[in-house]
Amino acid sequence: MKIFQREKRSLFGEILDWMLTPLLLLWPISLALTWLVAQNIAGKPFDRGLEYNVQALAKLVTVREGRAQFSLPAPAREILRTDDSDQLYYQVRHSNGELLGGDRDLPPPPLQESPPIDGEVRLREDVMLGQEVRVAYTWTTIDTPKPQLLLVQVAETLEKRKTLATEIVKGVMVPQFVTLPLAVLLVWLALVRGIRPLAQLERRIRARKADDMSPIDETVVPEEVVPLVSSINDLLTRLKVSLSTQKRFLADAAHQLKTPLAGLRMQADLAQRQADADEVKKSLQQIGLSSIRATHTVNQLLALARAETTGRSLAKSAVDLVDIISEAIQESLPRALDKQIDLGYEGPQADQAPSRIEGNGTLLKEMVRNLIDNAINYTPEGGQVTVRLLADRFSGSLTLLVEDTGPGIPQAERELVFEPFYRALGTNVDGSGLGLAIVAEIAQQHDAQVSIDSCGRPPPLPGTRVIVRLRSPQPPI
C-alpha cells in the first residue's frame, strides 16, 4: 500500500512567496494606472490646442446682410490641415442644420446634453470616418435682427496623444524593469539575513549532547522566536524531570527485585547442600515465597507502567463502580481469610443508586484491588477492612472509601506514600511500595482526587481511610 507523506513546507519559500507575489501582482496594476495617467497628461496640451482653434474659428464668423457667414482664409486652412500624425477636421453649422463651412461628416454633440452656454468650450470623444477623434466645440450667438445660434467644432485624431502617452509610460516603466529584479534580489537577501538566527539556533540545538537538558539562552534569539525557545525550554525541563523519575524508578525497581532474587539464589544454594529432607522442604518453601514476592513486584511494576503510559489515549466507557468493587473484593477475599480479616462492603447495590462513571474498567479495578491489598497488608490478624461507596444524588459525584484497622499513616507521610517504592516507617509489612503510587496514577487518569485520613480510633491502631473522589457523568437530580 502506497503511503502518501505530507510535503514539507519551507518557511523561507513561503515568506518569499508572500512578499514577492503581491509585488509581481501590483506591477501590472501599476502599469495600467500609469497608462491611464499618461493618457490624461498627454491629452491636456492637445485639448488646449483644440480649444484655441475652436475659439479662433468662432471669431471668423461674420454677419452680412443679416445672415451669418463663415470664411476661412486659404493660408489658415493650410495651416489647420497640416499635420504629420493626425487628421484635423472642423465644422461651422447653423442651429437649424445648415452647414456654413468645414467637414459635413463631423457628427454633432449628443442631443441629451445640457443647454449650451454662449462661448463655453466643451470636449468629447467621438468617431469620424471610422477613427476615434477628440472634439472641441462651442455654441456662439450671432447678433442679427433675429439672434442665430451657431455650432463651431474642431476634431483631431488621437495618434499624437497615444504616442506621447506611450513615451511617458516607457519613461516610467522601463526603469521599473531594472528595479524590479533588483528589488527581488534585495528581498531575497533580506530574508536570508532575517532567518539566519533560526539557522544558528538549529545548529546550537543540533550540537548539543543527548544528555544536555539545560535551557537554551533566550537572550541571543530574535523576539519573535522567544516563545518557541521558551516552549522548548519548558519541554526540556519536563523531559529532565521525566528522565530523573525514570532513572530513580529503575534504580528502585532493581533494588526491590534484587532482594527476592538474592533470596531465591541463597535458598537454592542451601537446598543443594542440605541432606535432610525437612531442611530441603523449608528451603523450597522460602524459594516459593521469594518467587511470589518477585512476581508480585513485577506485576505491580507492570500495572504502574500501564497506568503511566496510557495517557491521553485512555479508552473510556460507562462502567458500574459497584460491579468493579465486587469483583475486586472477590479476588482479595482469599488473602483476607488467610489473615482472618473481616473484609466487607457498604454502599449501594448495582441497581439501587447511580453508580456508573466514565472510565477504564481495567484500570479502575486495578486501583480498587490495590487499595484493598494495601489495607489487608497493614491490618493485623483479626482486623477489619471496609470498602464504602457514597453516591451524592445532588452533585452526581461518587466517593470511594477504603478503611482498615491498621496502625495508620502519620500526617507527615501521607503525601510521601504516593511516591513509588516509598513505605511508611516503623512497619515490617512485606510489600513493594507501589500500591498507592498505582492508585494515584490511575486516579489522575480519571480526574479523581485521592487523599488519606485517619479513621479516628485510639492508638496504637487508629486505622487508615483512603478517600477517592470520582466524577459521575450523570447530571444531578
Secondary structure, DSSP 8 states (H G I E B T S, - for coil): ----------HHHHHHHHHHHHHHHHHHHHHHHHHHHHHHHHHHHHHHHHHHHHHHHHHTEEEETTEEEE---HHHHHHHH--SS--EEEEEEETTS-EEEE-TTS----TTS----TT-EEEEEEEETTEEEEEEEEEEEE-SSS-EEEEEEEEEESHHHHHHHHHHHHHHHHHHHHHHHHHHHHHHHHHHHHTHHHHHHHHHHHTS-TT------GGGS-GGGHHHHHHHHHHHHHHHHHHHHHHHHHHHHHHHHHHHHHHHHHHHHHHHH--SHHHHHHHHHHHHHHHHHHHHHHHHHHHHHHHHHHGGG---EEEEHHHHHHHHHHHHHHHHHHTT-EEEEES--TTTS--EEEE-HHHHHHHHHHHHHHHHHHS-TT-EEEEEEEE-TTT-EEEEEEEE-S----GGGTTGGGSTT---TT------S-HHHHHHHHHHHTT-EEEEEE----TT---EEEEEEEE-SS---
